[in-house]
Amino acid sequence: MQKFETARDAALTLRPDVPVYCFRPEVLRADARAFMDAFPGETAYAVKTNGEPMVLETLAAAGVKVFDVASPGEFAAVRAVAPDAEMLYMHPIKAQSDIRLALETYGIRTLSLDHEDEVAKILRIVRALDLDPATITVFVRLQTKGHAMYELSKKFGAAPAHAVELLQRCHRIGFKVGICFHVGSQIEDADTYERALASADWVRNRADVPLAGLDVGGGFPAEYGYDPRRKKPNIPGTPEILTQLKSDLAEWGFSDLPLVAEPGRVVVARAFSLIVRVLLRKGRRLYINDGIWASLSDSWTGKITLPARFIPDPARVARKGDPKTVSAFRVCGATCDSVDILSRPFWLPETVDTGDWIEIGHIGAYSLSLRTRFNGFYPDTFVEVAQPFDEGGAADGFASLETMAD
Ligand SMILES: Cc1ncc(COP(=O)(O)O)c(C=O)c1O
């Protein structure tokens, strides 16, 4: 992989017409270590967030020994780069054949569920493989309530009374049991974990079975940009949330249990930025070489404000407008699909034009992993960049949370 000091150096040297991911392994290592040092239990990186081999390898080398996986593709990806790593199969709803593969081929011994039919599926395979249920840990996924940019409890999790019943059922079978939850991705309310712990405490007391662990899931917020025309959002960062979580765990009497967290976004978001090129400026519209079917699907639901850095093409001498004035531009993606228009505008210096580049920062989570091959576009060019995005001077643009009139 070619190495550059900054993304600007990469853009001006390579003059790329295709999107280029700027990987910052040092940032990834630092963010992973910061989480592991602050969380009082095992850190199981959520592979779905970004399962690129370079990410998994860097994390394994940084000391991540446990990975949260959800599919055969993820089992294989982890095994390929970290053969000794432990995998937790934390997707609550699984194909029978995938459970078999997990237990038989990959030696996975920790799974989650939120329904009795899932218990039956797991038990069928455990019996078929003649495994001792006591070697398997089943985490019952509890529904939670809170505010996150991406709610997950609409889809997964047992209500508290149901969770009690599931814990007792799994315990009777002879499985080791634990409680897990996921408060939603990129939480917006620092008390969310405490509410989930209160609910887990209620479930624990009613179930009255020995617990083998508590898994607090993901949700820890990554740093993104913000709209400088508004008040900076007053959401505590992950370090403060982890300090609070540690004291909440003690207060609710969970500190003595083996603890697990499954962070994704907070570990990998800052480790990548993306250089895109403006293929055409048409009035207040910018047509770029990436879009909602490639790296920008998650980031463009309009929920997250991404920072951007303008990289003007020095080859363009004549420019219109004031470079210090930042204006809203509608951003259209690379495919022929008219849905491929980002839902929110990008605010960029007025002088932006055809042929310029834009570096979109903090794009490591749920971007590469959501790429499609639609229309034959599949961004897959990587460079290594040393300087963290935030250290390159203030970002001079951002994706707005506002909609834009056409
Ligand atoms: C089961 C599970 N664990 C962990 C994660 C990672 O969450 P986050 O990226 O918010 O840390 C997710 C995200 O969807 C998930 O579904």
PDBQT file of the ligand as one rigid body, heavy atoms in Angstrom, charges set to zero:
ROOT
HETATM    1  C1  LIG A 501     -24.693  -7.238  17.990  1.00  0.00    +0.000 C 
HETATM    2  C2  LIG A 501     -23.925  -5.993  17.697  1.00  0.00    +0.000 A 
HETATM    3  N1  LIG A 501     -22.793  -5.751  18.399  1.00  0.00    +0.000 NA
HETATM    4  C3  LIG A 501     -22.043  -4.652  18.177  1.00  0.00    +0.000 A 
HETATM    5  C4  LIG A 501     -22.392  -3.731  17.221  1.00  0.00    +0.000 A 
HETATM    6  C5  LIG A 501     -21.509  -2.537  17.024  1.00  0.00    +0.000 C 
HETATM    7  O1  LIG A 501     -22.139  -1.391  17.448  1.00  0.00    +0.000 OA
HETATM    8  P1  LIG A 501     -21.430   0.043  17.395  1.00  0.00    +0.000 P 
HETATM    9  O2  LIG A 501     -20.848   0.195  16.049  1.00  0.00    +0.000 OA
HETATM   10  O3  LIG A 501     -22.527   0.987  17.689  1.00  0.00    +0.000 OA
HETATM   11  O4  LIG A 501     -20.383   0.064  18.444  1.00  0.00    +0.000 OA
HETATM   12  C6  LIG A 501     -23.592  -3.915  16.484  1.00  0.00    +0.000 A 
HETATM   13  C7  LIG A 501     -24.020  -2.908  15.491  1.00  0.00    +0.000 C 
HETATM   14  O5  LIG A 501     -25.017  -3.024  14.824  1.00  0.00    +0.000 OA
HETATM   15  C8  LIG A 501     -24.373  -5.078  16.720  1.00  0.00    +0.000 A 
HETATM   16  O6  LIG A 501     -25.502  -5.318  16.043  1.00  0.00    +0.000 OA
ENDROOT
TORSDOF 0
